[in-house]
Amino acid sequence: MRDNEIPISDGKISGNEISFVVKMEFGGNAMVMKYTGTISGNEIKMKSQREGSERVTEFTLKKS
């Protein structure tokens, strides 16, 4: 694994829905981010949420 790669876990694909979890550690503090997305054509509309937080961030990935 390269320094700029972050492993994912619990990856799932069901039809056009995807989800995965990213576990990271910063200064001895663990952080878990949950990602869900919907694939449509050449883009994926994603949502991310930090475990224990109600804040949801939305973003879109587009194929170039």
Helices and strands as residue ranges (DSSP letters): E 8-14, E 17-26, E 29-40, E 43-50, E 56-62
